[in-house]
Amino acid sequence: MTKTINPLLIVVLFLSLLITPMAAEQPDQKTVKDIEKLMKKGDEKAQKKEFDKAAELYNQALALNAEYAPLYYGLARINNLEKKYDDSILNLEKAVKIDPNYTPALDLLLKTIMGIGKEKADQRLLEASNKYYLKIPAIPGIETSAKDKLNLANFHIGINYSLLNDPAKANEYLPKVVEFPGLDTTDRMVYVRALYQLSINYFGMNKFNEANQYFARLIQVPDIKVQSLKIYSISLYLLGVVNNELQEYKTSNDYLAQYLELTKENPSDPWAPLATFLVGANNFAMLEKEVAPIKNDPKDKDKATKIAALAKGYSGIQPNLSKAIELKPDLEPAYLQLGNYYYYCQDLDNTIQAYKALIEKFPASQDIESYKKFLEDVLKQKEELAKKK
């Protein structure tokens, strides 16, 4: 039985041949010997800084076969001697493309890129720095051939983008760094710095859940309190801020208490006034949660007495708000919450005193009229109580 050939199959096979990448044609042994002789002579000229003659010899070698990876590696080494690093990188990329397993070329490529990337970063040329570092993730097979160098490049890329005020872009790279297996033990400082910057970036983007997750992970790093006290203390403070934003007030106060204990011997600590204020503010927020249902109950005829009893039970409000004002006299919300706390306690004299200080201290406040109106109402309330007596 005669088999017929499907014409469509022939076309498909022919097209597949057209798109199949052709392996680089490697030179025979005789050509390799001729190339290496020319390379050796070229290297000798380069060592004598006769770079033009070295280039001429290498061009002769390239004319014999342009698909020999060591040729481009040799050219790159000469480029580095001339400090022509962009040319070096191009030649090394060609070498690695021809032979992805040619380790000397890959090693020199990574070393050259990392060196120039760092030099540009040190010069604060961060965009230029990333131009080089971003070449590393683009190297074919880098995930397996040099994954540690890839991870270090991701770290530098993320840090550079952070310094360029592009936290979203930075956070495309930094999570890869902190999840790199074993980094927390093999390179603790890179791990800590990446984790800290990732947390700061999320905080700056108002992504508080993510910031909370990474800051909490950061303060659990073994020995961080000893090895990176500044990062540890700032992380505690920002965990307090983040949990305040997330309305996790008790958790916020736990972190802030640790922070204030850690910094109590430093009277000039810049964050202590705000941390102290937040402890008072957290307590006030918890009080208001309890006050809300009493306020909103139309049947309750004794609201003021119940609210005052609740307020007096919150010992963490008045001392912290007063201390925050002492440490930072321009902290408008502290005066406001202190006045409101006194009002909940039915302490009208201290309410009036706090609101007078608020109005006197912040005459340009956007809320100045509401402050004045509230003070006026409290003064009337005090007059009415006096008349009843």
Buried (B, 14 or more C-beta within 10 A) or exposed (E): EEEEEEEEEEEEEEEEEEEEEEEEEEBEEEBBEBBBEBBEBBBEBBEEEBBEBBBBBBEBBBEBBBBBBBBBBBBBBBBBBBEBBEBBBBBBBBBBBBBBEBEBBBBBBBEBBBEBBBBBBEEEEBEBBBBBBBBBBEBEEBEEBBEEBBBBBBBBBBBBBBBBEBBEBBBEBBBBBBEBEEBBEEBBEBBBBBBBBBBBBBBEEEBBEBBBBBBBBBBEBEEBBEEBEEBBBBBBBBBBBBBBBBEBBEBBBBBBBBBBEBBEEEEEBEBBBBBBBBBBBBBBBBBBEBBEEBEEEEEBEEEEEBBBEBBBEBEBBBEBBBBBBEBBEEBBBBBBBBBBBBBBBBBBEBBBBBBBBBBEBBEEBEEEEEBEEBBEEBBEBBEEEEEEE
